[in-house]
Amino acid sequence: MVVAAVLGLLAGGSESAGGLVPWPSVMGWRGVAVLVVFSGLLLAANYALQYGAARLPANVTAVLMLSEVLFATLSAVWLTEERLTLKIALGGALIFLRLAPVH
């Protein structure tokens, strides 16, 4: 977890220094509080996923990980008003078809 945070900071810092993305704006105390709460929720969700995935059979975990991509895409479209392009919809359909049982 710490390695991912450090690599994220390094990648974001290098892209900001190179002018690819703007530097983040300065947050007030509310912004910091939201950041801390969401970081804690993300950490708890990640640990819960790791705990549960370690106790499931490998074939169940594989299906769970594939369906996670589908739900993440739908959540991004719904929560952030992201545009659902044909390319993304086809990719989701392919993942969904892969989850369907083959007889």
Short mmCIF file of the C-alpha atoms (twelve columns), coordinates in Angstrom:
data_MODEL
# 
_entry.id   MODEL 
# 
loop_
_atom_site.group_PDB 
_atom_site.id 
_atom_site.type_symbol 
_atom_site.label_atom_id 
_atom_site.label_alt_id 
_atom_site.label_comp_id 
_atom_site.label_asym_id 
_atom_site.label_seq_id 
_atom_site.Cartn_x 
_atom_site.Cartn_y 
_atom_site.Cartn_z 
_atom_site.pdbx_PDB_model_num 
ATOM 1   C CA . MET A 1   0.000   0.000   0.000   1 
ATOM 2   C CA . VAL A 2   2.767   2.418   0.866   1 
ATOM 3   C CA . VAL A 3   4.614   1.588   -2.341  1 
ATOM 4   C CA . ALA A 4   1.488   2.378   -4.398  1 
ATOM 5   C CA . ALA A 5   1.080   5.714   -2.617  1 
ATOM 6   C CA . VAL A 6   4.731   6.658   -3.150  1 
ATOM 7   C CA . LEU A 7   4.638   5.652   -6.821  1 
ATOM 8   C CA . GLY A 8   1.433   7.656   -7.297  1 
ATOM 9   C CA . LEU A 9   3.020   10.713  -5.725  1 
ATOM 10  C CA . LEU A 10  6.128   10.328  -7.875  1 
ATOM 11  C CA . ALA A 11  4.090   9.890   -11.075 1 
ATOM 12  C CA . GLY A 12  1.816   12.842  -10.280 1 
ATOM 13  C CA . GLY A 13  4.719   15.037  -9.261  1 
ATOM 14  C CA . SER A 14  6.735   14.253  -12.380 1 
ATOM 15  C CA . GLU A 15  3.744   14.865  -14.667 1 
ATOM 16  C CA . SER A 16  2.994   18.163  -12.924 1 
ATOM 17  C CA . ALA A 17  6.635   19.212  -13.101 1 
ATOM 18  C CA . GLY A 18  6.682   18.347  -16.815 1 
ATOM 19  C CA . GLY A 19  3.600   20.456  -17.455 1 
ATOM 20  C CA . LEU A 20  1.382   17.521  -18.470 1 
ATOM 21  C CA . VAL A 21  -1.151  18.081  -15.677 1 
ATOM 22  C CA . PRO A 22  -1.708  21.119  -13.459 1 
ATOM 23  C CA . TRP A 23  -0.560  21.130  -9.851  1 
ATOM 24  C CA . PRO A 24  -3.373  20.464  -7.384  1 
ATOM 25  C CA . SER A 25  -4.935  23.540  -5.854  1 
ATOM 26  C CA . VAL A 26  -4.508  24.241  -2.160  1 
ATOM 27  C CA . MET A 27  -7.350  22.752  -0.102  1 
ATOM 28  C CA . GLY A 28  -8.925  24.136  3.017   1 
ATOM 29  C CA . TRP A 29  -9.501  22.038  6.113   1 
ATOM 30  C CA . ARG A 30  -12.700 20.586  4.618   1 
ATOM 31  C CA . GLY A 31  -10.837 19.345  1.581   1 
ATOM 32  C CA . VAL A 32  -8.233  17.713  3.788   1 
ATOM 33  C CA . ALA A 33  -10.976 16.099  5.910   1 
ATOM 34  C CA . VAL A 34  -12.681 14.688  2.807   1 
ATOM 35  C CA . LEU A 35  -9.345  13.402  1.545   1 
ATOM 36  C CA . VAL A 36  -8.607  11.688  4.859   1 
ATOM 37  C CA . VAL A 37  -12.080 10.101  5.074   1 
ATOM 38  C CA . PHE A 38  -12.009 8.807   1.514   1 
ATOM 39  C CA . SER A 39  -8.455  7.544   1.932   1 
ATOM 40  C CA . GLY A 40  -9.553  5.613   5.012   1 
ATOM 41  C CA . LEU A 41  -12.560 4.178   3.173   1 
ATOM 42  C CA . LEU A 42  -10.384 3.140   0.236   1 
ATOM 43  C CA . LEU A 43  -7.899  1.496   2.596   1 
ATOM 44  C CA . ALA A 44  -10.656 -0.394  4.421   1 
ATOM 45  C CA . ALA A 45  -12.248 -1.539  1.146   1 
ATOM 46  C CA . ASN A 46  -8.904  -2.697  -0.211  1 
ATOM 47  C CA . TYR A 47  -8.115  -4.688  2.942   1 
ATOM 48  C CA . ALA A 48  -11.607 -6.222  2.896   1 
ATOM 49  C CA . LEU A 49  -11.124 -7.265  -0.727  1 
ATOM 50  C CA . GLN A 50  -7.709  -8.758  0.028   1 
ATOM 51  C CA . TYR A 51  -9.079  -10.597 3.062   1 
ATOM 52  C CA . GLY A 52  -12.051 -12.016 1.176   1 
ATOM 53  C CA . ALA A 53  -10.141 -12.882 -2.010  1 
ATOM 54  C CA . ALA A 54  -7.579  -14.852 -0.030  1 
ATOM 55  C CA . ARG A 55  -10.341 -17.074 1.357   1 
ATOM 56  C CA . LEU A 56  -12.237 -17.751 -1.890  1 
ATOM 57  C CA . PRO A 57  -11.436 -20.427 -4.451  1 
ATOM 58  C CA . ALA A 58  -9.327  -19.179 -7.360  1 
ATOM 59  C CA . ASN A 59  -12.100 -19.569 -9.958  1 
ATOM 60  C CA . VAL A 60  -14.521 -17.488 -7.861  1 
ATOM 61  C CA . THR A 61  -11.880 -14.826 -7.289  1 
ATOM 62  C CA . ALA A 62  -11.181 -14.649 -11.036 1 
ATOM 63  C CA . VAL A 63  -14.862 -14.009 -11.813 1 
ATOM 64  C CA . LEU A 64  -15.028 -11.449 -9.015  1 
ATOM 65  C CA . MET A 65  -12.037 -9.565  -10.390 1 
ATOM 66  C CA . LEU A 66  -13.499 -9.531  -13.912 1 
ATOM 67  C CA . SER A 67  -16.860 -8.270  -12.703 1 
ATOM 68  C CA . GLU A 68  -15.095 -5.562  -10.683 1 
ATOM 69  C CA . VAL A 69  -13.961 -3.904  -13.933 1 
ATOM 70  C CA . LEU A 70  -17.527 -3.886  -15.228 1 
ATOM 71  C CA . PHE A 71  -18.942 -2.366  -12.034 1 
ATOM 72  C CA . ALA A 72  -16.139 0.200   -11.851 1 
ATOM 73  C CA . THR A 73  -16.938 1.349   -15.379 1 
ATOM 74  C CA . LEU A 74  -20.651 1.619   -14.663 1 
ATOM 75  C CA . SER A 75  -19.924 3.487   -11.420 1 
ATOM 76  C CA . ALA A 76  -17.650 5.936   -13.246 1 
ATOM 77  C CA . VAL A 77  -20.361 6.604   -15.836 1 
ATOM 78  C CA . TRP A 78  -23.030 7.060   -13.180 1 
ATOM 79  C CA . LEU A 79  -21.143 8.985   -10.488 1 
ATOM 80  C CA . THR A 80  -18.794 11.187  -12.489 1 
ATOM 81  C CA . GLU A 81  -20.939 11.756  -15.589 1 
ATOM 82  C CA . GLU A 82  -18.255 10.041  -17.649 1 
ATOM 83  C CA . ARG A 83  -19.224 9.434   -21.261 1 
ATOM 84  C CA . LEU A 84  -19.993 5.843   -22.162 1 
ATOM 85  C CA . THR A 85  -18.398 5.470   -25.580 1 
ATOM 86  C CA . LEU A 86  -18.945 2.587   -27.955 1 
ATOM 87  C CA . LYS A 87  -15.425 1.314   -27.291 1 
ATOM 88  C CA . ILE A 88  -16.018 1.191   -23.514 1 
ATOM 89  C CA . ALA A 89  -19.464 -0.401  -23.954 1 
ATOM 90  C CA . LEU A 90  -18.040 -3.106  -26.230 1 
ATOM 91  C CA . GLY A 91  -15.255 -3.810  -23.767 1 
ATOM 92  C CA . GLY A 92  -17.788 -4.155  -20.957 1 
ATOM 93  C CA . ALA A 93  -19.928 -6.433  -23.108 1 
ATOM 94  C CA . LEU A 94  -16.949 -8.664  -23.807 1 
ATOM 95  C CA . ILE A 95  -16.184 -8.901  -20.098 1 
ATOM 96  C CA . PHE A 96  -19.840 -9.633  -19.346 1 
ATOM 97  C CA . LEU A 97  -19.969 -12.334 -22.043 1 
ATOM 98  C CA . ARG A 98  -16.861 -13.905 -20.543 1 
ATOM 99  C CA . LEU A 99  -18.647 -14.104 -17.168 1 
ATOM 100 C CA . ALA A 100 -21.589 -15.996 -18.684 1 
ATOM 101 C CA . PRO A 101 -21.342 -19.753 -18.174 1 
ATOM 102 C CA . VAL A 102 -20.368 -21.732 -21.258 1 
ATOM 103 C CA . HIS A 103 -22.158 -25.037 -21.763 1 
# 
